[in-house]
């Protein structure tokens, strides 16, 4: 009950937040993957979360409680990585059908070194047998060149917002990096700079200006397409 009231209060205070879709000419995919181990106080199940960017625009995200109890933080992270891998596999096929073929390997940022080592290690150990199917799936896609795994510090993990409660400063910092803004912040035209985006020239920065009305049209179009 308390959690529900907290969500409603947040929605009341931030009713106009929306995703800014910029005009970046690149179509590169970038993904962040995270998990909060044993976060549910009743079942001790973990929460998986990921975010995916196309160019510099957020296009996919997910936060979901895992179906089974994970015995370690590495296992929880690996199950989250398997969900992300399945999403990236579908997205790569979709983009390939649309004519975008040079998008792999897709960089995947993970803040758990143990999960990365399990994915890259061809030998199954006793402690990983219970997640062998997840290991086979992720490793197969890794060997096929669908994705490339790399470590990112927890402070730079954008998927944290999908898995755990954050302080107000951390929450709004990640929102800005995800490209989530209120229309009032765009009134009159402002330059939107996302931390992971590549440097652009002055003309590209000038083209990234967006009025509040244009922003609302973008969000309305995104909402209709997702429905």
PEVEN-V128094 format. One record per run of one state. SS is the DSSP state (@ for helix, = for strand, . for the rest). FROM is the first residue (numbers start at 1). TO is the last residue. If there is no record, write none. Layout:
ss & from & to
SS & FROM & TO
SS & FROM & TO
This chain:
ss & from & to
. & 1 & 1
@ & 2 & 13
. & 14 & 16
= & 17 & 19
. & 20 & 28
= & 29 & 36
. & 37 & 46
= & 47 & 54
. & 55 & 56
= & 57 & 65
. & 66 & 72
@ & 73 & 97
. & 98 & 105
= & 106 & 110
. & 111 & 112
@ & 113 & 120
. & 121 & 125
@ & 126 & 143
. & 144 & 146
= & 147 & 151
. & 152 & 153
@ & 154 & 156
. & 157 & 157
@ & 158 & 162
. & 163 & 167
@ & 168 & 178
. & 179 & 179
= & 180 & 182
@ & 183 & 186
. & 187 & 201
@ & 202 & 207
. & 208 & 211
@ & 212 & 226
. & 227 & 227
